[in-house]
Amino acid sequence: MARKNRQGLRKKFVYFFLNGKLHKVLKLSRAKDELIAWCYLDKKRMMYSYSQVDKNMEKAYTVIEVSKILGRHRVTIEEYILQGKIKQPQKMYPISNPDSKWSKYMLSESDILDIHEFIIDAGHIRDLPSKSELRALLKHNLILYTKTDDGKFVPVWKAE
């Protein structure tokens, strides 16, 4: 039972950004402090120190995850990308066939902040989290809300 609880506490990740490049974990050994990953931009396997990756990596998000965070539909975000309204994020593809037509967008935290900025500039701010709320959501911080007299929920921030 204790082993099951310890394993549940570990941070599990498959895709991540390091130095602005999308990677996929192929092999991970915490005991040896090594991580072997596929770098999608360079199209090759890379070996890193796990502790350095854990310290410096950015989480990779799918379009569906981003749509839930921003409160927009997945198709809307894909349209922003395809119409060139925001910069095109990096794509993941089958490692066995890099020239395949199948691919999927993976977004970094900076990509999400860019989309948020575009939505604000376009004036579509209804049901959009504030920049502070968005940063808290990306960092998995707690957001506390209080209910006002008129029934609206307002975020309450605690100084760190």
C-alpha atoms as an extended CHARMM CRD file, in Angstrom:
* protein
*
       160  EXT
         1         1  MET       CA              0.0000000000        0.0000000000        0.0000000000  PROA      1               0.0000000000
         2         2  ALA       CA              2.7970000000        2.4270000000        0.8600000000  PROA      2               0.0000000000
         3         3  ARG       CA              4.4880000000        1.8660000000       -2.5020000000  PROA      3               0.0000000000
         4         4  LYS       CA              1.2450000000        2.6560000000       -4.3010000000  PROA      4               0.0000000000
         5         5  ASN       CA              0.9180000000        5.9620000000       -2.4280000000  PROA      5               0.0000000000
         6         6  ARG       CA              4.5080000000        7.0060000000       -3.1660000000  PROA      6               0.0000000000
         7         7  GLN       CA              4.1730000000        6.2960000000       -6.8600000000  PROA      7               0.0000000000
         8         8  GLY       CA              0.9850000000        8.3470000000       -7.0320000000  PROA      8               0.0000000000
         9         9  LEU       CA              2.8640000000       11.4070000000       -5.7510000000  PROA      9               0.0000000000
        10        10  ARG       CA              5.4240000000       11.4380000000       -8.5610000000  PROA      10              0.0000000000
        11        11  LYS       CA              5.1060000000       14.0600000000      -11.2320000000  PROA      11              0.0000000000
        12        12  LYS       CA              4.4350000000       12.2240000000      -14.4790000000  PROA      12              0.0000000000
        13        13  PHE       CA              5.1720000000       13.8660000000      -17.7940000000  PROA      13              0.0000000000
        14        14  VAL       CA              5.5810000000       12.5960000000      -21.3330000000  PROA      14              0.0000000000
        15        15  TYR       CA              5.9210000000       15.7810000000      -23.4000000000  PROA      15              0.0000000000
        16        16  PHE       CA              7.8570000000       18.8490000000      -22.3190000000  PROA      16              0.0000000000
        17        17  PHE       CA              9.6170000000       21.9120000000      -23.6790000000  PROA      17              0.0000000000
        18        18  LEU       CA             13.3020000000       22.4600000000      -22.9980000000  PROA      18              0.0000000000
        19        19  ASN       CA             15.1610000000       25.4250000000      -24.4870000000  PROA      19              0.0000000000
        20        20  GLY       CA             12.0900000000       26.1730000000      -26.6000000000  PROA      20              0.0000000000
        21        21  LYS       CA             12.0540000000       22.7220000000      -28.2270000000  PROA      21              0.0000000000
        22        22  LEU       CA              9.3800000000       20.0500000000      -27.8640000000  PROA      22              0.0000000000
        23        23  HSD       CA             10.5730000000       16.7120000000      -26.4540000000  PROA      23              0.0000000000
        24        24  LYS       CA              9.0210000000       13.3180000000      -25.7090000000  PROA      24              0.0000000000
        25        25  VAL       CA             10.3330000000       11.1550000000      -22.8830000000  PROA      25              0.0000000000
        26        26  LEU       CA             11.5920000000        7.8250000000      -24.2160000000  PROA      26              0.0000000000
        27        27  LYS       CA             13.3930000000        6.5150000000      -21.1270000000  PROA      27              0.0000000000
        28        28  LEU       CA             13.6660000000        7.9290000000      -17.6390000000  PROA      28              0.0000000000
        29        29  SER       CA             15.8810000000        6.7920000000      -14.7750000000  PROA      29              0.0000000000
        30        30  ARG       CA             15.7770000000        8.8760000000      -11.6350000000  PROA      30              0.0000000000
        31        31  ALA       CA             18.3390000000        6.6210000000       -9.9620000000  PROA      31              0.0000000000
        32        32  LYS       CA             20.8950000000        7.2660000000      -12.7290000000  PROA      32              0.0000000000
        33        33  ASP       CA             19.7080000000       10.8770000000      -13.1050000000  PROA      33              0.0000000000
        34        34  GLU       CA             19.2840000000       10.4880000000      -16.8420000000  PROA      34              0.0000000000
        35        35  LEU       CA             16.4970000000       11.1100000000      -19.2820000000  PROA      35              0.0000000000
        36        36  ILE       CA             16.4700000000       10.0660000000      -22.9260000000  PROA      36              0.0000000000
        37        37  ALA       CA             14.0570000000       12.0940000000      -25.0270000000  PROA      37              0.0000000000
        38        38  TRP       CA             13.1490000000       12.6300000000      -28.6630000000  PROA      38              0.0000000000
        39        39  CYS       CA             13.6330000000       16.2190000000      -29.8120000000  PROA      39              0.0000000000
        40        40  TYR       CA             11.0040000000       16.9490000000      -32.4550000000  PROA      40              0.0000000000
        41        41  LEU       CA             12.7420000000       19.9720000000      -34.0170000000  PROA      41              0.0000000000
        42        42  ASP       CA             16.1410000000       18.2860000000      -34.3100000000  PROA      42              0.0000000000
        43        43  LYS       CA             14.5950000000       14.8790000000      -35.1930000000  PROA      43              0.0000000000
        44        44  LYS       CA             16.9900000000       12.9670000000      -32.9500000000  PROA      44              0.0000000000
        45        45  ARG       CA             17.3460000000       11.3490000000      -29.5370000000  PROA      45              0.0000000000
        46        46  MET       CA             18.8760000000       13.4280000000      -26.7890000000  PROA      46              0.0000000000
        47        47  MET       CA             20.2260000000       12.4900000000      -23.3810000000  PROA      47              0.0000000000
        48        48  TYR       CA             19.7960000000       14.8990000000      -20.4740000000  PROA      48              0.0000000000
        49        49  SER       CA             20.3000000000       14.9870000000      -16.7560000000  PROA      49              0.0000000000
        50        50  TYR       CA             16.8710000000       14.3540000000      -15.2300000000  PROA      50              0.0000000000
        51        51  SER       CA             17.4390000000       16.8480000000      -12.4280000000  PROA      51              0.0000000000
        52        52  GLN       CA             18.2610000000       19.6080000000      -14.9310000000  PROA      52              0.0000000000
        53        53  VAL       CA             15.2280000000       18.7950000000      -17.0760000000  PROA      53              0.0000000000
        54        54  ASP       CA             12.9820000000       18.7410000000      -14.0080000000  PROA      54              0.0000000000
        55        55  LYS       CA             14.3040000000       22.1510000000      -12.9770000000  PROA      55              0.0000000000
        56        56  ASN       CA             14.2310000000       23.8970000000      -16.3890000000  PROA      56              0.0000000000
        57        57  MET       CA             11.4200000000       22.2790000000      -18.3830000000  PROA      57              0.0000000000
        58        58  GLU       CA              8.1190000000       23.8180000000      -19.4090000000  PROA      58              0.0000000000
        59        59  LYS       CA              5.0240000000       21.6370000000      -19.5230000000  PROA      59              0.0000000000
        60        60  ALA       CA              3.5980000000       20.8870000000      -22.9670000000  PROA      60              0.0000000000
        61        61  TYR       CA             -0.1660000000       21.3120000000      -23.4330000000  PROA      61              0.0000000000
        62        62  THR       CA             -2.4760000000       19.9200000000      -26.1080000000  PROA      62              0.0000000000
        63        63  VAL       CA             -5.0030000000       22.1550000000      -27.8500000000  PROA      63              0.0000000000
        64        64  ILE       CA             -7.7970000000       20.4970000000      -25.8390000000  PROA      64              0.0000000000
        65        65  GLU       CA             -6.0580000000       21.3050000000      -22.5270000000  PROA      65              0.0000000000
        66        66  VAL       CA             -5.5120000000       24.9090000000      -23.6380000000  PROA      66              0.0000000000
        67        67  SER       CA             -9.1430000000       25.2380000000      -24.6720000000  PROA      67              0.0000000000
        68        68  LYS       CA            -10.2540000000       24.1620000000      -21.1820000000  PROA      68              0.0000000000
        69        69  ILE       CA             -7.8100000000       26.5750000000      -19.5120000000  PROA      69              0.0000000000
        70        70  LEU       CA             -8.8760000000       29.5560000000      -21.6470000000  PROA      70              0.0000000000
        71        71  GLY       CA            -12.5710000000       28.6780000000      -21.7960000000  PROA      71              0.0000000000
        72        72  ARG       CA            -12.6280000000       28.5990000000      -25.5900000000  PROA      72              0.0000000000
        73        73  HSD       CA            -13.5450000000       25.7890000000      -27.9740000000  PROA      73              0.0000000000
        74        74  ARG       CA            -10.7760000000       23.6410000000      -29.4410000000  PROA      74              0.0000000000
        75        75  VAL       CA            -11.8140000000       24.5940000000      -32.9870000000  PROA      75              0.0000000000
        76        76  THR       CA            -11.5350000000       28.3000000000      -32.1560000000  PROA      76              0.0000000000
        77        77  ILE       CA             -7.9300000000       27.9050000000      -31.0210000000  PROA      77              0.0000000000
        78        78  GLU       CA             -7.0880000000       25.7980000000      -34.0860000000  PROA      78              0.0000000000
        79        79  GLU       CA             -8.6210000000       28.5010000000      -36.3080000000  PROA      79              0.0000000000
        80        80  TYR       CA             -6.3970000000       31.1400000000      -34.6660000000  PROA      80              0.0000000000
        81        81  ILE       CA             -3.3910000000       28.9770000000      -35.5600000000  PROA      81              0.0000000000
        82        82  LEU       CA             -4.4580000000       28.1050000000      -39.1130000000  PROA      82              0.0000000000
        83        83  GLN       CA             -5.4490000000       31.7010000000      -39.9540000000  PROA      83              0.0000000000
        84        84  GLY       CA             -2.0790000000       32.9660000000      -38.7320000000  PROA      84              0.0000000000
        85        85  LYS       CA             -3.5480000000       35.1410000000      -35.9920000000  PROA      85              0.0000000000
        86        86  ILE       CA             -1.0840000000       33.5800000000      -33.5400000000  PROA      86              0.0000000000
        87        87  LYS       CA              2.2840000000       31.9950000000      -34.1970000000  PROA      87              0.0000000000
        88        88  GLN       CA              2.1880000000       28.3450000000      -35.1230000000  PROA      88              0.0000000000
        89        89  PRO       CA              3.1010000000       26.1190000000      -32.1700000000  PROA      89              0.0000000000
        90        90  GLN       CA              5.3810000000       23.1170000000      -32.5000000000  PROA      90              0.0000000000
        91        91  LYS       CA              3.9620000000       19.8260000000      -33.7270000000  PROA      91              0.0000000000
        92        92  MET       CA              4.4670000000       16.3040000000      -32.5310000000  PROA      92              0.0000000000
        93        93  TYR       CA              4.4580000000       13.4650000000      -35.0450000000  PROA      93              0.0000000000
        94        94  PRO       CA              4.9910000000        9.6950000000      -35.0270000000  PROA      94              0.0000000000
        95        95  ILE       CA              8.6720000000        9.1530000000      -34.2040000000  PROA      95              0.0000000000
        96        96  SER       CA              8.8340000000        6.0970000000      -36.4610000000  PROA      96              0.0000000000
        97        97  ASN       CA              7.6890000000        8.2080000000      -39.4330000000  PROA      97              0.0000000000
        98        98  PRO       CA              8.7380000000       11.8800000000      -39.1410000000  PROA      98              0.0000000000
        99        99  ASP       CA              7.4680000000       12.6540000000      -42.6570000000  PROA      99              0.0000000000
       100       100  SER       CA              3.9440000000       11.4820000000      -41.8380000000  PROA      100             0.0000000000
       101       101  LYS       CA              1.0480000000       13.8110000000      -42.5780000000  PROA      101             0.0000000000
       102       102  TRP       CA             -0.3600000000       13.1350000000      -39.0880000000  PROA      102             0.0000000000
       103       103  SER       CA              0.6580000000       15.6730000000      -36.4860000000  PROA      103             0.0000000000
       104       104  LYS       CA             -0.6880000000       17.3390000000      -33.3680000000  PROA      104             0.0000000000
       105       105  TYR       CA              0.0020000000       20.7900000000      -31.9580000000  PROA      105             0.0000000000
       106       106  MET       CA              1.6830000000       21.0480000000      -28.5600000000  PROA      106             0.0000000000
       107       107  LEU       CA              1.7460000000       24.4260000000      -26.8580000000  PROA      107             0.0000000000
       108       108  SER       CA              4.1480000000       25.8310000000      -24.2830000000  PROA      108             0.0000000000
       109       109  GLU       CA              3.2200000000       28.1860000000      -21.4680000000  PROA      109             0.0000000000
       110       110  SER       CA              4.5040000000       31.1330000000      -23.5140000000  PROA      110             0.0000000000
       111       111  ASP       CA              2.2730000000       30.0510000000      -26.4410000000  PROA      111             0.0000000000
       112       112  ILE       CA             -0.7280000000       30.0150000000      -24.1090000000  PROA      112             0.0000000000
       113       113  LEU       CA              0.1160000000       33.4960000000      -22.8220000000  PROA      113             0.0000000000
       114       114  ASP       CA              0.3780000000       34.7050000000      -26.4520000000  PROA      114             0.0000000000
       115       115  ILE       CA             -3.0730000000       33.2820000000      -27.2430000000  PROA      115             0.0000000000
       116       116  HSD       CA             -4.4520000000       34.9470000000      -24.1170000000  PROA      116             0.0000000000
       117       117  GLU       CA             -2.9560000000       38.2750000000      -25.1930000000  PROA      117             0.0000000000
       118       118  PHE       CA             -4.4400000000       37.9030000000      -28.6960000000  PROA      118             0.0000000000
       119       119  ILE       CA             -7.9090000000       37.1820000000      -27.2860000000  PROA      119             0.0000000000
       120       120  ILE       CA             -7.6970000000       40.2760000000      -25.0580000000  PROA      120             0.0000000000
       121       121  ASP       CA             -6.5040000000       42.4570000000      -27.9710000000  PROA      121             0.0000000000
       122       122  ALA       CA             -9.3670000000       41.1460000000      -30.1360000000  PROA      122             0.0000000000
       123       123  GLY       CA            -11.8290000000       42.1900000000      -27.4200000000  PROA      123             0.0000000000
       124       124  HSD       CA            -13.2530000000       38.7290000000      -26.7060000000  PROA      124             0.0000000000
       125       125  ILE       CA            -12.7420000000       38.9080000000      -22.9480000000  PROA      125             0.0000000000
       126       126  ARG       CA            -16.0270000000       37.3470000000      -21.8390000000  PROA      126             0.0000000000
       127       127  ASP       CA            -15.3900000000       34.3220000000      -19.5700000000  PROA      127             0.0000000000
       128       128  LEU       CA            -11.6340000000       34.6910000000      -20.0400000000  PROA      128             0.0000000000
       129       129  PRO       CA             -9.3890000000       34.1880000000      -17.0050000000  PROA      129             0.0000000000
       130       130  SER       CA             -7.2670000000       37.1640000000      -16.0120000000  PROA      130             0.0000000000
       131       131  LYS       CA             -3.5240000000       37.0410000000      -16.5910000000  PROA      131             0.0000000000
       132       132  SER       CA             -2.9570000000       36.3270000000      -12.8750000000  PROA      132             0.0000000000
       133       133  GLU       CA             -5.5160000000       33.5220000000      -12.9080000000  PROA      133             0.0000000000
       134       134  LEU       CA             -3.9470000000       32.0740000000      -16.0550000000  PROA      134             0.0000000000
       135       135  ARG       CA             -0.4660000000       32.0510000000      -14.5280000000  PROA      135             0.0000000000
       136       136  ALA       CA             -1.8790000000       30.3580000000      -11.4150000000  PROA      136             0.0000000000
       137       137  LEU       CA             -3.6200000000       27.7320000000      -13.5550000000  PROA      137             0.0000000000
       138       138  LEU       CA             -0.4230000000       27.0060000000      -15.4770000000  PROA      138             0.0000000000
       139       139  LYS       CA              1.6290000000       26.7030000000      -12.2890000000  PROA      139             0.0000000000
       140       140  HSD       CA             -1.0890000000       24.6390000000      -10.5570000000  PROA      140             0.0000000000
       141       141  ASN       CA             -1.4680000000       27.1810000000       -7.7640000000  PROA      141             0.0000000000
       142       142  LEU       CA             -4.6610000000       27.4500000000       -5.7950000000  PROA      142             0.0000000000
       143       143  ILE       CA             -7.0520000000       30.2300000000       -6.7070000000  PROA      143             0.0000000000
       144       144  LEU       CA             -9.3760000000       31.2820000000       -3.9240000000  PROA      144             0.0000000000
       145       145  TYR       CA            -12.6580000000       32.9910000000       -4.7670000000  PROA      145             0.0000000000
       146       146  THR       CA            -15.0240000000       34.9490000000       -2.5670000000  PROA      146             0.0000000000
       147       147  LYS       CA            -18.6570000000       35.6520000000       -3.3170000000  PROA      147             0.0000000000
       148       148  THR       CA            -19.6570000000       39.3110000000       -3.4060000000  PROA      148             0.0000000000
       149       149  ASP       CA            -22.9990000000       40.7010000000       -2.2500000000  PROA      149             0.0000000000
       150       150  ASP       CA            -24.3390000000       40.7060000000       -5.8200000000  PROA      150             0.0000000000
       151       151  GLY       CA            -23.5110000000       36.9780000000       -6.2580000000  PROA      151             0.0000000000
       152       152  LYS       CA            -20.3660000000       37.2510000000       -8.3960000000  PROA      152             0.0000000000
       153       153  PHE       CA            -17.2160000000       35.2910000000       -7.5920000000  PROA      153             0.0000000000
       154       154  VAL       CA            -14.0460000000       37.3920000000       -7.3440000000  PROA      154             0.0000000000
       155       155  PRO       CA            -10.5330000000       35.9090000000       -7.0280000000  PROA      155             0.0000000000
       156       156  VAL       CA             -8.7440000000       36.5860000000       -3.7750000000  PROA      156             0.0000000000
       157       157  TRP       CA             -4.9540000000       36.4580000000       -3.8950000000  PROA      157             0.0000000000
       158       158  LYS       CA             -2.6590000000       35.5300000000       -1.0680000000  PROA      158             0.0000000000
       159       159  ALA       CA              0.8170000000       37.0430000000       -0.9730000000  PROA      159             0.0000000000
       160       160  GLU       CA              3.5670000000       34.4430000000       -1.2060000000  PROA      160             0.0000000000
